Amino acid sequence: MALSRSPSRTESRIMIDGSTRVEFDGVEVVRHEALILMCRVGDKVVAVPPRRMLPGTTISRMGDHGRLILPREVALNLGLI
């Protein structure tokens, strides 16, 4: 039986340009396509554009588990917050 880990949003931080970043832990990359990573964030699978991931993100290819850091606006558009 597989245990499902529900990622938690760890915090929001203000970046130098005044925008806010949002961090998610326990994210799994379930598919890697040309311009997107399909990521399981909690109970959602969302298409994340790698070019919008911020420094500190630890996932990059299929099968990776770790931290996803996005600008607040991207997280909102993906329905993550």
All heavy atoms as a GROMACS GRO file, in nm:
protein
  622
    1MET      N    1   0.085  -0.117   0.000
    1MET     CA    2   0.000   0.000   0.000
    1MET      C    3   0.090   0.123   0.000
    1MET      O    4   0.179   0.137   0.081
    1MET     CB    5  -0.087  -0.002   0.125
    1MET     CG    6  -0.176   0.119   0.137
    1MET     SD    7  -0.294   0.097   0.270
    1MET     CE    8  -0.241   0.225   0.379
    2ALA      N    9   0.063   0.213  -0.091
    2ALA     CA   10   0.144   0.336  -0.100
    2ALA      C   11   0.087   0.442  -0.008
    2ALA      O   12  -0.034   0.460   0.001
    2ALA     CB   13   0.146   0.386  -0.244
    3LEU      N   14   0.175   0.508   0.059
    3LEU     CA   15   0.132   0.620   0.143
    3LEU      C   16   0.126   0.745   0.058
    3LEU      O   17   0.213   0.770  -0.022
    3LEU     CB   18   0.233   0.643   0.256
    3LEU     CG   19   0.246   0.530   0.356
    3LEU    CD1   20   0.358   0.564   0.454
    3LEU    CD2   21   0.117   0.511   0.431
    4SER      N   22   0.019   0.822   0.075
    4SER     CA   23   0.014   0.947  -0.001
    4SER      C   24   0.051   1.060   0.092
    4SER      O   25  -0.003   1.073   0.201
    4SER     CB   26  -0.126   0.969  -0.060
    4SER     OG   27  -0.215   1.011   0.038
    5ARG      N   28   0.148   1.137   0.046
    5ARG     CA   29   0.191   1.251   0.125
    5ARG      C   30   0.130   1.375   0.065
    5ARG      O   31   0.140   1.398  -0.054
    5ARG     CB   32   0.342   1.264   0.122
    5ARG     CG   33   0.408   1.162   0.209
    5ARG     CD   34   0.554   1.180   0.215
    5ARG     NE   35   0.594   1.319   0.202
    5ARG     CZ   36   0.718   1.358   0.184
    5ARG    NH1   37   0.813   1.271   0.176
    5ARG    NH2   38   0.747   1.486   0.175
    6SER      N   39   0.067   1.450   0.146
    6SER     CA   40   0.006   1.573   0.100
    6SER      C   41   0.105   1.687   0.121
    6SER      O   42   0.147   1.713   0.233
    6SER     CB   43  -0.121   1.598   0.180
    6SER     OG   44  -0.172   1.724   0.156
    7PRO      N   45   0.148   1.753   0.011
    7PRO     CA   46   0.244   1.861   0.029
    7PRO      C   47   0.180   1.978   0.102
    7PRO      O   48   0.060   1.998   0.096
    7PRO     CB   49   0.282   1.902  -0.112
    7PRO     CG   50   0.203   1.821  -0.204
    7PRO     CD   51   0.116   1.730  -0.126
    8SER      N   52   0.261   2.051   0.168
    8SER     CA   53   0.211   2.168   0.237
    8SER      C   54   0.276   2.292   0.177
    8SER      O   55   0.390   2.288   0.136
    8SER     CB   56   0.244   2.160   0.386
    8SER     OG   57   0.383   2.153   0.403
    9ARG      N   58   0.199   2.394   0.170
    9ARG     CA   59   0.257   2.522   0.129
    9ARG      C   60   0.334   2.570   0.250
    9ARG      O   61   0.279   2.584   0.358
    9ARG     CB   62   0.147   2.620   0.091
    9ARG     CG   63   0.203   2.744   0.027
    9ARG     CD   64   0.094   2.839   0.000
    9ARG     NE   65   0.066   2.900   0.129
    9ARG     CZ   66   0.014   3.018   0.146
    9ARG    NH1   67  -0.024   3.086   0.046
    9ARG    NH2   68  -0.005   3.067   0.264
   10THR      N   69   0.462   2.595   0.234
   10THR     CA   70   0.542   2.627   0.350
   10THR      C   71   0.537   2.774   0.386
   10THR      O   72   0.528   2.808   0.502
   10THR     CB   73   0.687   2.583   0.332
   10THR    OG1   74   0.739   2.640   0.213
   10THR    CG2   75   0.698   2.433   0.324
   11GLU      N   76   0.543   2.862   0.287
   11GLU     CA   77   0.540   3.004   0.320
   11GLU      C   78   0.539   3.088   0.194
   11GLU      O   79   0.568   3.040   0.086
   11GLU     CB   80   0.659   3.044   0.406
   11GLU     CG   81   0.794   3.019   0.341
   11GLU     CD   82   0.907   3.043   0.437
   11GLU    OE1   83   0.952   3.158   0.443
   11GLU    OE2   84   0.949   2.948   0.504
   12SER      N   85   0.503   3.211   0.210
   12SER     CA   86   0.514   3.310   0.102
   12SER      C   87   0.621   3.409   0.144
   12SER      O   88   0.630   3.446   0.260
   12SER     CB   89   0.382   3.385   0.085
   12SER     OG   90   0.284   3.299   0.036
   13ARG      N   91   0.700   3.451   0.047
   13ARG     CA   92   0.805   3.549   0.075
   13ARG      C   93   0.797   3.659  -0.029
   13ARG      O   94   0.765   3.634  -0.144
   13ARG     CB   95   0.943   3.486   0.067
   13ARG     CG   96   0.965   3.380   0.172
   13ARG     CD   97   1.106   3.328   0.161
   13ARG     NE   98   1.120   3.213   0.249
   13ARG     CZ   99   1.218   3.128   0.240
   13ARG    NH1  100   1.309   3.141   0.147
   13ARG    NH2  101   1.226   3.028   0.324
   14ILE      N  102   0.833   3.778   0.009
   14ILE     CA  103   0.838   3.890  -0.085
   14ILE      C  104   0.974   3.886  -0.154
   14ILE      O  105   1.078   3.879  -0.091
   14ILE     CB  106   0.819   4.026  -0.013
   14ILE    CG1  107   0.689   4.026   0.065
   14ILE    CG2  108   0.827   4.140  -0.111
   14ILE    CD1  109   0.565   4.013  -0.018
   15MET      N  110   0.972   3.892  -0.288
   15MET     CA  111   1.096   3.895  -0.365
   15MET      C  112   1.139   4.039  -0.386
   15MET      O  113   1.063   4.132  -0.362
   15MET     CB  114   1.076   3.824  -0.499
   15MET     CG  115   1.050   3.675  -0.482
   15MET     SD  116   1.047   3.581  -0.634
   15MET     CE  117   0.908   3.650  -0.720
   16ILE      N  118   1.259   4.056  -0.435
   16ILE     CA  119   1.316   4.189  -0.455
   16ILE      C  120   1.227   4.277  -0.542
   16ILE      O  121   1.212   4.395  -0.516
   16ILE     CB  122   1.458   4.178  -0.515
   16ILE    CG1  123   1.551   4.116  -0.413
   16ILE    CG2  124   1.510   4.314  -0.560
   16ILE    CD1  125   1.689   4.081  -0.466
   17ASP      N  126   1.164   4.219  -0.644
   17ASP     CA  127   1.082   4.299  -0.734
   17ASP      C  128   0.943   4.327  -0.678
   17ASP      O  129   0.860   4.387  -0.744
   17ASP     CB  130   1.070   4.232  -0.871
   17ASP     CG  131   0.997   4.100  -0.867
   17ASP    OD1  132   0.951   4.058  -0.759
   17ASP    OD2  133   0.985   4.038  -0.973
   18GLY      N  134   0.918   4.285  -0.555
   18GLY     CA  135   0.790   4.314  -0.489
   18GLY      C  136   0.686   4.205  -0.506
   18GLY      O  137   0.582   4.209  -0.442
   19SER      N  138   0.712   4.106  -0.592
   19SER     CA  139   0.616   3.997  -0.608
   19SER      C  140   0.637   3.896  -0.495
   19SER      O  141   0.736   3.900  -0.424
   19SER     CB  142   0.630   3.931  -0.744
   19SER     OG  143   0.758   3.876  -0.759
   20THR      N  144   0.544   3.806  -0.481
   20THR     CA  145   0.550   3.707  -0.375
   20THR      C  146   0.576   3.569  -0.434
   20THR      O  147   0.523   3.535  -0.539
   20THR     CB  148   0.416   3.703  -0.298
   20THR    OG1  149   0.387   3.834  -0.252
   20THR    CG2  150   0.420   3.611  -0.181
   21ARG      N  151   0.658   3.491  -0.365
   21ARG     CA  152   0.682   3.353  -0.408
   21ARG      C  153   0.612   3.260  -0.311
   21ARG      O  154   0.596   3.289  -0.193
   21ARG     CB  155   0.831   3.324  -0.415
   21ARG     CG  156   0.904   3.339  -0.285
   21ARG     CD  157   1.053   3.332  -0.303
   21ARG     NE  158   1.106   3.215  -0.236
   21ARG     CZ  159   1.219   3.155  -0.271
   21ARG    NH1  160   1.290   3.201  -0.371
   21ARG    NH2  161   1.261   3.050  -0.207
   22VAL      N  162   0.571   3.145  -0.363
   22VAL     CA  163   0.500   3.045  -0.284
   22VAL      C  164   0.576   2.914  -0.297
   22VAL      O  165   0.617   2.876  -0.408
   22VAL     CB  166   0.355   3.029  -0.332
   22VAL    CG1  167   0.279   2.932  -0.243
   22VAL    CG2  168   0.283   3.163  -0.337
   23GLU      N  169   0.596   2.846  -0.185
   23GLU     CA  170   0.672   2.721  -0.183
   23GLU      C  171   0.580   2.604  -0.150
   23GLU      O  172   0.496   2.615  -0.061
   23GLU     CB  173   0.783   2.729  -0.078
   23GLU     CG  174   0.879   2.842  -0.103
   23GLU     CD  175   0.988   2.853   0.002
   23GLU    OE1  176   1.001   2.761   0.087
   23GLU    OE2  177   1.061   2.953  -0.002
   24PHE      N  178   0.600   2.493  -0.222
   24PHE     CA  179   0.525   2.370  -0.199
   24PHE      C  180   0.625   2.258  -0.178
   24PHE      O  181   0.717   2.241  -0.259
   24PHE     CB  182   0.435   2.337  -0.318
   24PHE     CG  183   0.336   2.445  -0.351
   24PHE    CD1  184   0.367   2.546  -0.440
   24PHE    CD2  185   0.212   2.446  -0.290
   24PHE    CE1  186   0.277   2.646  -0.469
   24PHE    CE2  187   0.120   2.546  -0.318
   24PHE     CZ  188   0.152   2.647  -0.408
   25ASP      N  189   0.609   2.180  -0.072
   25ASP     CA  190   0.695   2.066  -0.044
   25ASP      C  191   0.621   1.937  -0.079
   25ASP      O  192   0.499   1.933  -0.082
   25ASP     CB  193   0.735   2.062   0.104
   25ASP     CG  194   0.837   2.170   0.137
   25ASP    OD1  195   0.929   2.192   0.057
   25ASP    OD2  196   0.823   2.231   0.243
   26GLY      N  197   0.697   1.830  -0.104
   26GLY     CA  198   0.638   1.699  -0.132
   26GLY      C  199   0.576   1.691  -0.270
   26GLY      O  200   0.486   1.612  -0.293
   27VAL      N  201   0.625   1.770  -0.364
   27VAL     CA  202   0.572   1.771  -0.501
   27VAL      C  203   0.638   1.658  -0.579
   27VAL      O  204   0.758   1.632  -0.564
   27VAL     CB  205   0.600   1.907  -0.568
   27VAL    CG1  206   0.559   1.907  -0.714
   27VAL    CG2  207   0.528   2.018  -0.491
   28GLU      N  208   0.560   1.591  -0.665
   28GLU     CA  209   0.611   1.483  -0.748
   28GLU      C  210   0.593   1.519  -0.895
   28GLU      O  211   0.485   1.562  -0.935
   28GLU     CB  212   0.536   1.353  -0.718
   28GLU     CG  213   0.576   1.239  -0.808
   28GLU     CD  214   0.490   1.115  -0.790
   28GLU    OE1  215   0.389   1.121  -0.718
   28GLU    OE2  216   0.525   1.013  -0.850
   29VAL      N  217   0.696   1.499  -0.975
   29VAL     CA  218   0.684   1.517  -1.120
   29VAL      C  219   0.634   1.385  -1.178
   29VAL      O  220   0.701   1.282  -1.168
   29VAL     CB  221   0.818   1.556  -1.185
   29VAL    CG1  222   0.802   1.572  -1.337
   29VAL    CG2  223   0.873   1.684  -1.124
   30VAL      N  224   0.514   1.387  -1.237
   30VAL     CA  225   0.454   1.264  -1.290
   30VAL      C  226   0.473   1.250  -1.440
   30VAL      O  227   0.459   1.141  -1.495
   30VAL     CB  228   0.305   1.253  -1.253
   30VAL    CG1  229   0.288   1.241  -1.103
   30VAL    CG2  230   0.225   1.371  -1.307
   31ARG      N  231   0.505   1.360  -1.508
   31ARG     CA  232   0.532   1.354  -1.652
   31ARG      C  233   0.613   1.476  -1.693
   31ARG      O  234   0.594   1.584  -1.639
   31ARG     CB  235   0.400   1.349  -1.730
   31ARG     CG  236   0.419   1.317  -1.877
   31ARG     CD  237   0.288   1.287  -1.946
   31ARG     NE  238   0.203   1.404  -1.943
   31ARG     CZ  239   0.070   1.402  -1.946
   31ARG    NH1  240   0.007   1.286  -1.950
   31ARG    NH2  241   0.000   1.512  -1.944
   32HIS      N  242   0.705   1.457  -1.786
   32HIS     CA  243   0.786   1.568  -1.836
   32HIS      C  244   0.763   1.577  -1.986
   32HIS      O  245   0.791   1.483  -2.059
   32HIS     CB  246   0.933   1.541  -1.806
   32HIS     CG  247   1.023   1.654  -1.845
   32HIS    ND1  248   1.158   1.645  -1.839
   32HIS    CD2  249   0.998   1.778  -1.891
   32HIS    CE1  250   1.213   1.758  -1.879
   32HIS    NE2  251   1.117   1.840  -1.913
   33GLU      N  252   0.708   1.686  -2.029
   33GLU     CA  253   0.685   1.709  -2.172
   33GLU      C  254   0.775   1.824  -2.216
   33GLU      O  255   0.842   1.886  -2.135
   33GLU     CB  256   0.538   1.740  -2.195
   33GLU     CG  257   0.451   1.627  -2.140
   33GLU     CD  258   0.330   1.598  -2.222
   33GLU    OE1  259   0.300   1.674  -2.315
   33GLU    OE2  260   0.264   1.498  -2.192
   34ALA      N  261   0.773   1.856  -2.343
   34ALA     CA  262   0.864   1.956  -2.399
   34ALA      C  263   0.865   2.087  -2.322
   34ALA      O  264   0.971   2.135  -2.283
   34ALA     CB  265   0.830   1.981  -2.545
   35LEU      N  266   0.750   2.146  -2.298
   35LEU     CA  267   0.746   2.278  -2.236
   35LEU      C  268   0.681   2.282  -2.099
   35LEU      O  269   0.661   2.390  -2.043
   35LEU     CB  270   0.674   2.377  -2.330
   35LEU     CG  271   0.740   2.394  -2.466
   35LEU    CD1  272   0.654   2.483  -2.554
   35LEU    CD2  273   0.880   2.452  -2.452
   36ILE      N  274   0.643   2.166  -2.045
   36ILE     CA  275   0.578   2.164  -1.914
   36ILE      C  276   0.623   2.042  -1.833
   36ILE      O  277   0.668   1.941  -1.888
   36ILE     CB  278   0.424   2.161  -1.924
   36ILE    CG1  279   0.378   2.035  -1.998
   36ILE    CG2  280   0.370   2.286  -1.986
   36ILE    CD1  281   0.231   2.006  -1.982
   37LEU      N  282   0.610   2.056  -1.702
   37LEU     CA  283   0.622   1.943  -1.611
   37LEU      C  284   0.483   1.921  -1.552
   37LEU      O  285   0.422   2.016  -1.504
   37LEU     CB  286   0.719   1.973  -1.496
   37LEU     CG  287   0.866   1.985  -1.528
   37LEU    CD1  288   0.943   2.017  -1.400
   37LEU    CD2  289   0.920   1.858  -1.589
   38MET      N  290   0.434   1.800  -1.560
   38MET     CA  291   0.309   1.768  -1.494
   38MET      C  292   0.345   1.728  -1.351
   38MET      O  293   0.420   1.632  -1.331
   38MET     CB  294   0.237   1.653  -1.565
   38MET     CG  295   0.195   1.687  -1.707
   38MET     SD  296   0.083   1.829  -1.719
   38MET     CE  297  -0.063   1.765  -1.637
   39CYS      N  298   0.296   1.805  -1.255
   39CYS     CA  299   0.335   1.786  -1.116
   39CYS      C  300   0.213   1.757  -1.029
   39CYS      O  301   0.109   1.823  -1.043
   39CYS     CB  302   0.403   1.912  -1.063
   39CYS     SG  303   0.555   1.953  -1.148
   40ARG      N  304   0.230   1.661  -0.937
   40ARG     CA  305   0.127   1.634  -0.837
   40ARG      C  306   0.160   1.722  -0.716
   40ARG      O  307   0.264   1.707  -0.653
   40ARG     CB  308   0.126   1.488  -0.797
   40ARG     CG  309   0.014   1.453  -0.699
   40ARG     CD  310   0.011   1.305  -0.663
   40ARG     NE  311   0.040   1.214  -0.772
   40ARG     CZ  312  -0.046   1.176  -0.868
   40ARG    NH1  313  -0.168   1.225  -0.867
   40ARG    NH2  314  -0.009   1.091  -0.961
   41VAL      N  315   0.069   1.814  -0.689
   41VAL     CA  316   0.082   1.905  -0.575
   41VAL      C  317  -0.041   1.880  -0.488
   41VAL      O  318  -0.152   1.920  -0.525
   41VAL     CB  319   0.089   2.052  -0.619
   41VAL    CG1  320   0.107   2.144  -0.498
   41VAL    CG2  321   0.201   2.074  -0.719
   42GLY      N  322  -0.024   1.809  -0.379
   42GLY     CA  323  -0.139   1.769  -0.298
   42GLY      C  324  -0.222   1.671  -0.378
   42GLY      O  325  -0.172   1.574  -0.431
   43ASP      N  326  -0.352   1.700  -0.392
   43ASP     CA  327  -0.440   1.612  -0.468
   43ASP      C  328  -0.463   1.660  -0.610
   43ASP      O  329  -0.548   1.607  -0.681
   43ASP     CB  330  -0.573   1.594  -0.394
   43ASP     CG  331  -0.646   1.726  -0.373
   43ASP    OD1  332  -0.589   1.832  -0.404
   43ASP    OD2  333  -0.761   1.722  -0.325
   44LYS      N  334  -0.386   1.758  -0.656
   44LYS     CA  335  -0.400   1.812  -0.791
   44LYS      C  336  -0.279   1.776  -0.877
   44LYS      O  337  -0.168   1.767  -0.826
   44LYS     CB  338  -0.410   1.965  -0.788
   44LYS     CG  339  -0.532   2.017  -0.722
   44LYS     CD  340  -0.535   2.168  -0.730
   44LYS     CE  341  -0.662   2.218  -0.662
   44LYS     NZ  342  -0.681   2.359  -0.684
   45VAL      N  343  -0.304   1.757  -1.006
   45VAL     CA  344  -0.196   1.744  -1.103
   45VAL      C  345  -0.206   1.866  -1.193
   45VAL      O  346  -0.311   1.892  -1.251
   45VAL     CB  347  -0.208   1.614  -1.185
   45VAL    CG1  348  -0.101   1.609  -1.294
   45VAL    CG2  349  -0.195   1.492  -1.094
   46VAL      N  350  -0.098   1.943  -1.197
   46VAL     CA  351  -0.098   2.068  -1.272
   46VAL      C  352   0.018   2.073  -1.369
   46VAL      O  353   0.120   2.009  -1.349
   46VAL     CB  354  -0.093   2.191  -1.177
   46VAL    CG1  355  -0.217   2.199  -1.090
   46VAL    CG2  356   0.030   2.186  -1.089
   47ALA      N  357   0.000   2.151  -1.476
   47ALA     CA  358   0.105   2.170  -1.578
   47ALA      C  359   0.186   2.293  -1.541
   47ALA      O  360   0.139   2.406  -1.547
   47ALA     CB  361   0.040   2.188  -1.714
   48VAL      N  362   0.310   2.269  -1.500
   48VAL     CA  363   0.397   2.378  -1.454
   48VAL      C  364   0.500   2.410  -1.562
   48VAL      O  365   0.574   2.322  -1.606
   48VAL     CB  366   0.470   2.338  -1.325
   48VAL    CG1  367   0.563   2.449  -1.279
   48VAL    CG2  368   0.371   2.302  -1.215
   49PRO      N  369   0.506   2.536  -1.606
   49PRO     CA  370   0.610   2.573  -1.702
   49PRO      C  371   0.745   2.587  -1.629
   49PRO      O  372   0.758   2.671  -1.540
   49PRO     CB  373   0.563   2.708  -1.757
   49PRO     CG  374   0.451   2.754  -1.670
   49PRO     CD  375   0.412   2.643  -1.580
   50PRO      N  376   0.844   2.506  -1.664
   50PRO     CA  377   0.974   2.513  -1.595
   50PRO      C  378   1.036   2.652  -1.594
   50PRO      O  379   1.105   2.687  -1.499
   50PRO     CB  380   1.061   2.415  -1.673
   50PRO     CG  381   0.965   2.317  -1.731
   50PRO     CD  382   0.842   2.399  -1.764
   51ARG      N  383   1.010   2.730  -1.697
   51ARG     CA  384   1.069   2.865  -1.703
   51ARG      C  385   1.012   2.957  -1.595
   51ARG      O  386   1.070   3.062  -1.568
   51ARG     CB  387   1.048   2.926  -1.841
   51ARG     CG  388   1.117   2.842  -1.948
   51ARG     CD  389   1.115   2.907  -2.081
   51ARG     NE  390   1.233   2.992  -2.086
   51ARG     CZ  391   1.252   3.087  -2.173
   51ARG    NH1  392   1.162   3.111  -2.265
   51ARG    NH2  393   1.363   3.159  -2.171
   52ARG      N  394   0.901   2.920  -1.532
   52ARG     CA  395   0.842   3.001  -1.427
   52ARG      C  396   0.880   2.954  -1.287
   52ARG      O  397   0.846   3.016  -1.188
   52ARG     CB  398   0.688   3.004  -1.439
   52ARG     CG  399   0.636   3.062  -1.569
   52ARG     CD  400   0.683   3.205  -1.598
   52ARG     NE  401   0.667   3.299  -1.489
   52ARG     CZ  402   0.562   3.379  -1.471
   52ARG    NH1  403   0.464   3.377  -1.556
   52ARG    NH2  404   0.557   3.462  -1.369
   53MET      N  405   0.951   2.841  -1.279
   53MET     CA  406   0.997   2.792  -1.148
   53MET      C  407   1.108   2.883  -1.099
   53MET      O  408   1.191   2.930  -1.177
   53MET     CB  409   1.049   2.649  -1.160
   53MET     CG  410   0.943   2.548  -1.185
   53MET     SD  411   1.015   2.385  -1.167
   53MET     CE  412   0.945   2.302  -1.304
   54LEU      N  413   1.109   2.907  -0.969
   54LEU     CA  414   1.206   2.999  -0.911
   54LEU      C  415   1.323   2.923  -0.848
   54LEU      O  416   1.311   2.804  -0.816
   54LEU     CB  417   1.136   3.085  -0.805
   54LEU     CG  418   1.026   3.176  -0.860
   54LEU    CD1  419   0.954   3.244  -0.745
   54LEU    CD2  420   1.083   3.278  -0.958
   55PRO      N  421   1.436   2.993  -0.830
   55PRO     CA  422   1.551   2.930  -0.763
   55PRO      C  423   1.510   2.871  -0.628
   55PRO      O  424   1.431   2.930  -0.555
   55PRO     CB  425   1.649   3.046  -0.746
   55PRO     CG  426   1.615   3.142  -0.855
   55PRO     CD  427   1.464   3.131  -0.870
   56GLY      N  428   1.565   2.755  -0.599
   56GLY     CA  429   1.531   2.683  -0.477
   56GLY      C  430   1.441   2.565  -0.506
   56GLY      O  431   1.424   2.476  -0.423
   57THR      N  432   1.381   2.561  -0.626
   57THR     CA  433   1.302   2.446  -0.668
   57THR      C  434   1.395   2.327  -0.683
   57THR      O  435   1.504   2.340  -0.739
   57THR     CB  436   1.231   2.477  -0.803
   57THR    OG1  437   1.136   2.581  -0.783
   57THR    CG2  438   1.161   2.355  -0.858
   58THR      N  439   1.353   2.211  -0.633
   58THR     CA  440   1.440   2.093  -0.636
   58THR      C  441   1.392   1.984  -0.731
   58THR      O  442   1.450   1.876  -0.733
   58THR     CB  443   1.456   2.035  -0.494
   58THR    OG1  444   1.329   1.992  -0.446
   58THR    CG2  445   1.517   2.137  -0.399
   59ILE      N  446   1.286   2.010  -0.807
   59ILE     CA  447   1.236   1.911  -0.904
   59ILE      C  448   1.266   1.960  -1.045
   59ILE      O  449   1.266   2.079  -1.072
   59ILE     CB  450   1.085   1.887  -0.887
   59ILE    CG1  451   1.007   2.018  -0.901
   59ILE    CG2  452   1.056   1.820  -0.752
   59ILE    CD1  453   0.857   2.002  -0.907
   60SER      N  454   1.293   1.864  -1.136
   60SER     CA  455   1.319   1.905  -1.273
   60SER      C  456   1.289   1.797  -1.377
   60SER      O  457   1.283   1.827  -1.495
   60SER     CB  458   1.465   1.949  -1.290
   60SER     OG  459   1.552   1.841  -1.264
   61ARG      N  460   1.269   1.671  -1.334
   61ARG     CA  461   1.245   1.565  -1.432
   61ARG      C  462   1.149   1.462  -1.374
   61ARG      O  463   1.127   1.456  -1.252
   61ARG     CB  464   1.375   1.500  -1.476
   61ARG     CG  465   1.451   1.428  -1.367
   61ARG     CD  466   1.579   1.369  -1.420
   61ARG     NE  467   1.680   1.471  -1.437
   61ARG     CZ  468   1.780   1.493  -1.354
   61ARG    NH1  469   1.795   1.421  -1.248
   61ARG    NH2  470   1.867   1.587  -1.377
   62MET      N  471   1.096   1.378  -1.462
   62MET     CA  472   0.999   1.278  -1.421
   62MET      C  473   1.055   1.191  -1.308
   62MET      O  474   1.170   1.150  -1.311
   62MET     CB  475   0.963   1.190  -1.539
   62MET     CG  476   0.850   1.096  -1.509
   62MET     SD  477   0.792   1.025  -1.661
   62MET     CE  478   0.714   0.880  -1.597
   63GLY      N  479   0.972   1.170  -1.208
   63GLY     CA  480   1.010   1.088  -1.093
   63GLY      C  481   1.067   1.167  -0.978
   63GLY      O  482   1.077   1.115  -0.867
   64ASP      N  483   1.103   1.292  -1.000
   64ASP     CA  484   1.157   1.375  -0.891
   64ASP      C  485   1.050   1.403  -0.786
   64ASP      O  486   0.932   1.419  -0.820
   64ASP     CB  487   1.209   1.510  -0.943
   64ASP     CG  488   1.344   1.501  -1.010
   64ASP    OD1  489   1.405   1.392  -1.009
   64ASP    OD2  490   1.388   1.604  -1.066
   65HIS      N  491   1.091   1.409  -0.661
   65HIS     CA  492   1.007   1.450  -0.548
   65HIS      C  493   1.082   1.562  -0.478
   65HIS      O  494   1.202   1.550  -0.456
   65HIS     CB  495   0.988   1.336  -0.448
   65HIS     CG  496   0.903   1.225  -0.499
   65HIS    ND1  497   0.951   1.128  -0.584
   65HIS    CD2  498   0.772   1.196  -0.478
   65HIS    CE1  499   0.854   1.044  -0.611
   65HIS    NE2  500   0.744   1.082  -0.549
   66GLY      N  501   1.011   1.667  -0.442
   66GLY     CA  502   1.080   1.774  -0.370
   66GLY      C  503   1.000   1.902  -0.361
   66GLY      O  504   0.877   1.900  -0.356
   67ARG      N  505   1.071   2.013  -0.366
   67ARG     CA  506   1.014   2.145  -0.345
   67ARG      C  507   0.992   2.216  -0.479
   67ARG      O  508   1.077   2.213  -0.566
   67ARG     CB  509   1.107   2.229  -0.258
   67ARG     CG  510   1.058   2.373  -0.240
   67ARG     CD  511   1.141   2.446  -0.141
   67ARG     NE  512   1.100   2.394  -0.010
   67ARG     CZ  513   1.162   2.418   0.103
   67ARG    NH1  514   1.270   2.494   0.105
   67ARG    NH2  515   1.119   2.370   0.215
   68LEU      N  516   0.876   2.282  -0.488
   68LEU     CA  517   0.841   2.364  -0.604
   68LEU      C  518   0.820   2.506  -0.554
   68LEU      O  519   0.743   2.528  -0.460
   68LEU     CB  520   0.713   2.311  -0.668
   68LEU     CG  521   0.650   2.395  -0.779
   68LEU    CD1  522   0.744   2.408  -0.898
   68LEU    CD2  523   0.516   2.336  -0.821
   69ILE      N  524   0.889   2.600  -0.616
   69ILE     CA  525   0.874   2.741  -0.579
   69ILE      C  526   0.830   2.817  -0.703
   69ILE      O  527   0.894   2.809  -0.808
   69ILE     CB  528   1.005   2.799  -0.523
   69ILE    CG1  529   1.054   2.713  -0.406
   69ILE    CG2  530   0.985   2.944  -0.481
   69ILE    CD1  531   1.190   2.752  -0.351
   70LEU      N  532   0.717   2.888  -0.688
   70LEU     CA  533   0.657   2.962  -0.799
   70LEU      C  534   0.625   3.104  -0.758
   70LEU      O  535   0.597   3.130  -0.640
   70LEU     CB  536   0.526   2.896  -0.841
   70LEU     CG  537   0.532   2.754  -0.893
   70LEU    CD1  538   0.391   2.696  -0.906
   70LEU    CD2  539   0.603   2.750  -1.027
   71PRO      N  540   0.619   3.196  -0.855
   71PRO     CA  541   0.563   3.327  -0.825
   71PRO      C  542   0.416   3.309  -0.786
   71PRO      O  543   0.348   3.220  -0.838
   71PRO     CB  544   0.574   3.403  -0.958
   71PRO     CG  545   0.676   3.329  -1.037
   71PRO     CD  546   0.667   3.186  -0.993
   72ARG      N  547   0.369   3.391  -0.695
   72ARG     CA  548   0.231   3.381  -0.647
   72ARG      C  549   0.131   3.382  -0.763
   72ARG      O  550   0.035   3.305  -0.764
   72ARG     CB  551   0.201   3.494  -0.550
   72ARG     CG  552   0.060   3.490  -0.495
   72ARG     CD  553   0.039   3.599  -0.389
   72ARG     NE  554  -0.099   3.608  -0.349
   72ARG     CZ  555  -0.161   3.522  -0.268
   72ARG    NH1  556  -0.094   3.420  -0.219
   72ARG    NH2  557  -0.289   3.537  -0.238
   73GLU      N  558   0.153   3.465  -0.863
   73GLU     CA  559   0.061   3.476  -0.976
   73GLU      C  560   0.049   3.343  -1.050
   73GLU      O  561  -0.060   3.302  -1.092
   73GLU     CB  562   0.106   3.589  -1.069
   73GLU     CG  563   0.124   3.550  -1.212
   73GLU     CD  564   0.194   3.655  -1.297
   73GLU    OE1  565   0.264   3.743  -1.248
   73GLU    OE2  566   0.176   3.642  -1.417
   74VAL      N  567   0.159   3.270  -1.067
   74VAL     CA  568   0.155   3.139  -1.135
   74VAL      C  569   0.080   3.039  -1.048
   74VAL      O  570  -0.002   2.963  -1.099
   74VAL     CB  571   0.298   3.091  -1.168
   74VAL    CG1  572   0.296   2.950  -1.224
   74VAL    CG2  573   0.365   3.187  -1.266
   75ALA      N  574   0.109   3.036  -0.920
   75ALA     CA  575   0.039   2.944  -0.829
   75ALA      C  576  -0.112   2.970  -0.831
   75ALA      O  577  -0.192   2.875  -0.831
   75ALA     CB  578   0.094   2.957  -0.687
   76LEU      N  579  -0.152   3.096  -0.836
   76LEU     CA  580  -0.294   3.131  -0.846
   76LEU      C  581  -0.353   3.080  -0.976
   76LEU      O  582  -0.461   3.021  -0.979
   76LEU     CB  583  -0.313   3.282  -0.835
   76LEU     CG  584  -0.309   3.342  -0.696
   76LEU    CD1  585  -0.300   3.494  -0.703
   76LEU    CD2  586  -0.431   3.300  -0.617
   77ASN      N  587  -0.283   3.104  -1.087
   77ASN     CA  588  -0.332   3.061  -1.219
   77ASN      C  589  -0.346   2.910  -1.228
   77ASN      O  590  -0.433   2.861  -1.301
   77ASN     CB  591  -0.241   3.112  -1.330
   77ASN     CG  592  -0.250   3.261  -1.350
   77ASN    OD1  593  -0.348   3.324  -1.312
   77ASN    ND2  594  -0.149   3.319  -1.411
   78LEU      N  595  -0.262   2.838  -1.157
   78LEU     CA  596  -0.269   2.691  -1.158
   78LEU      C  597  -0.371   2.637  -1.057
   78LEU      O  598  -0.393   2.516  -1.050
   78LEU     CB  599  -0.131   2.632  -1.127
   78LEU     CG  600  -0.023   2.655  -1.233
   78LEU    CD1  601   0.112   2.605  -1.183
   78LEU    CD2  602  -0.061   2.590  -1.364
   79GLY      N  603  -0.432   2.724  -0.978
   79GLY     CA  604  -0.530   2.682  -0.879
   79GLY      C  605  -0.470   2.620  -0.755
   79GLY      O  606  -0.537   2.547  -0.683
   80LEU      N  607  -0.343   2.650  -0.728
   80LEU     CA  608  -0.275   2.591  -0.612
   80LEU      C  609  -0.299   2.670  -0.484
   80LEU      O  610  -0.280   2.617  -0.375
   80LEU     CB  611  -0.125   2.579  -0.640
   80LEU     CG  612  -0.090   2.484  -0.755
   80LEU    CD1  613   0.059   2.489  -0.783
   80LEU    CD2  614  -0.136   2.343  -0.722
   81ILE      N  615  -0.336   2.796  -0.497
   81ILE     CA  616  -0.369   2.878  -0.378
   81ILE      C  617  -0.494   2.958  -0.407
   81ILE      O  618  -0.538   2.969  -0.520
   81ILE     CB  619  -0.255   2.973  -0.337
   81ILE    CG1  620  -0.212   3.061  -0.454
   81ILE    CG2  621  -0.138   2.895  -0.283
   81ILE    CD1  622  -0.111   3.167  -0.413
   0.00000   0.00000   0.00000
